Amino acid sequence: MEDLEAVWKQVSKFNLYDPLALLAATPGGSELLFRGEVPDGDLSNVRVIGKNSIKDSQLIKDLLAAMGIESLQPSRH
């Protein structure tokens, strides 16, 4: 545990782009968390999610925090 604490002391930035992209790509999660916009003239199932597309930032914070805590738990297998 001390090694993990030592590593986190050296972290100055934490990129949350990939977890947000995963949430946006998850069926159900995308509709719950984001307001995706359909590009003009696009007939596919594409939705554009930008910085103004977040429905509930506190919900996303809470979800990412819970995912982070869960990922640090010892394996149950």
Secondary structure, 3 states (H helix, E strand, C coil): CHHHHHHHHHCCCCCCHHHHHHHHHCCCHHHHHECCECCCCCCCCCCECCCCCECCHHHHHHHHHHHHHHHCCCCCC
